[in-house]
Amino acid sequence: MSDQQAPLVLGIVLAGGQSRRMGGPDKALLSIDGRTLLANALDRLGPQVDVLAVSASRAYEDAEIRSVPVIPDSMPGYEGPLVGLVSAMQWALDDDRDFQWLACMAVDTPLFPDVFVARLQETTHEKTRAAVATSGGRRHPTCGLFHMSLLPALQEFLVQGHRKMGQWLHEVDAISVPFDGRSGDPFANVNTPDDLAALEALLR
């Protein structure tokens, strides 16, 4: 982003899942079109935000991504994407830069558009604090833009034992932003080996 007067946006690639349906290997390190899903996500999200980081439970040694900060979950175990989101917001709050928005993208969504953040920003106004992408009539909770003022409410939501992202989005009145999927779902994700093979075939 070139306009330094605009509110700062922290971009987060969510890579903290357990990859159960993939059979065990870290999904972020799977290759598609010759590159890891993580490297691909960072390349796509990087130009759309001011600062880039990864939400994950481990460090990554890949030379292409080793300079990107890795933010570990602030709660033990695999508690879901909301914990990754709150951990990233806490990291942003501790930083000396004045981040006002957090854009997040799941690492297993390799085809998300290069206008993803801009489209979400276009829909926000002074009363909108959360916006998430939709395609093909389906909402993608882990592909969204969230205002930093949501941090206290998210912390309280987690303290109460809640973990469902859809429930939290409802509570904060998140808006849905449709994306064109005429040439295929831009938010198709990779959950299984078959999904990975299908996307590789599409890219070829």
N, C-alpha and C positions, 0 to 999 in steps of 0.2 A: 504494500500500500504506500503510495507516494505522498498523500496528503497528511502531513504530520499534525495538522490542526484537528483532524478527525479523532474521535475517541479510539484509544488503543484497544486492539483485539488480540487476545492470546488464543492461539490455535492449539488444540489438543487432539492427538491421535490416540484413541482408546485402544489399548493393546493388552489389557489385563485379564482377558478371558481364559478359561481352562481348555478350550478346543476339544471338548468331549466328543462331539460328533465327527471330528476330524481324526479321531483315533489316538490322540495323545500328543503329537508334535506341536510345538509352539506355532500357532497359526500365523503370527506376524512374520515368521521366517520362511514360510512357504513361498515358492517362486511362481510368478506368473509373468509371461512374456519376458523371461530372462532376469527378472528382478524380484526381490522379496516384496511381499505385500506391504511391509512397513516402509521400505524405501519408496515404494510407489505412492503410498498415502502421504508421506512427508513431502514428496515432490509436488503433489497436486495441491496440498493444503498450504504449503509454505508461501507461495506468491499471493495468497488471498488474505493473509493475516500479517500482523506486525512482528510477533514473536511466536516461535514454534516450540512445542514440547511433546513428550510422549507420556501417557499415563500407563504404567506397567509395573509388574511386580519383580522385574529383573532388569539388569543392565544389558546393553547390547554392544557388541564389539565390532559390528560391521563398520568399515571405514567411512562409508557414505553417511552414516547416521550417528557416529560416535560423538559429534560435537553438539548434538541436540540434547537438551536436558531431559532426564527421565524422572518423572514424579511418581514415587511409590504410593500405594494406597495408605491412607492414614488410619485404617482399621485392619486388623489381621484377618486372614482368610480371604476367600473369593466372595465378596459381598455384592458384586454387581456393579454396573456402570455408574450408579449414583455416587458410590464411594469414590470412584475415579474422578467424577465431576467435582465433588466437594474437596477432594485433595488438591486438585488443580486450582480451584478457587482460593484455597488457603495459601497455596504456593504463590499465586498472583498477589494476594494481599500482603504477603511478607516481602515481596519484591519492591524495589524503590521506584518502579515505574507505575504510572496511574492507569492500570488496566480497567476498562469499564465493561468490556464484553468478553465472553469466552465462547469460542466456536469449537465444537467437538465433532469428530468424525470417527466412526468405527474402522479399525484397521482392515476388516474383512469386507469393505465396500470399495473395491478398487476402481470403479468407473464413475465415481461421483464427479459432477461437472466443475469446470474451472470458474463458474460464476456462482458457485454454491453460497459462499458467504455474502457476496454482493446482493444476491436475490433475497436472502433472509434480511439483510440490513434494509433493503428497500421497503419492507413491510412493517418495520418497527416504527413506533412513535413513542411519545412520552409515557404512555400508559402500558406499552408492551414490554414485558421483561423476558419473554421466552418465545422462540419461534422454531418450529421443527419442519423438516422436509416431508413431503408426501409424493408418492408416485403410484400410478395405477390404482388409486383409491386406498392405498395403504400408507399408514403413518410410520415414520422412521425415527423413533425417540432418541436414538444415539447419534443422529445427524441433525444438529441444531445450533442455535445461537442463544446464549443465556447472559443476562445482565448480572454484574457482580453483586448488585444489591440483593440477589436471591440467596446469598450465602447463609445468612442467619436462619431463614426459613428452611433451607435444605438441611442444615445441621440439626435443627429441631425435628424434622421429619425422620431423619436417621436415628436420632436418640430415642424416638418413640418406637423404634423397631421396624419401621417400614423400609422396604427395599424396591418396590415396584415403581419403575420409572413412569409408566403410564398414569399411575395414580398421582404421582407428584406433578406431572405436567398438567393434569386436570386441576389440581389445587392452585397452581400458579397461573391458570388461564392461558396456557401456551397456545399460540395460534399455529395453524397449519398452512404451509406454503407449498403449493403444487409445483412440480417440475415436469416438463414434457418428457414422456417416455415413448414417443412414437417410434424411435429407432432402437428400442430396448429399454429396460428398466435401468436408469442411471444409478440406482441405489441397490442393485442386485448384490447380494452378499454371498460370501464363501463359507458355508457351514460344513460341507462334506467333500470328500474327494471327487464325487461326481460334479458338484458345483464348480470346483476348481477346474476340472477338465472341460466343462461347458464354457466357462469364461475364456479359457485359453483358446478353445476352438473359435469363439467369437472374435477374439483379437487377431487371430490368424486370417 
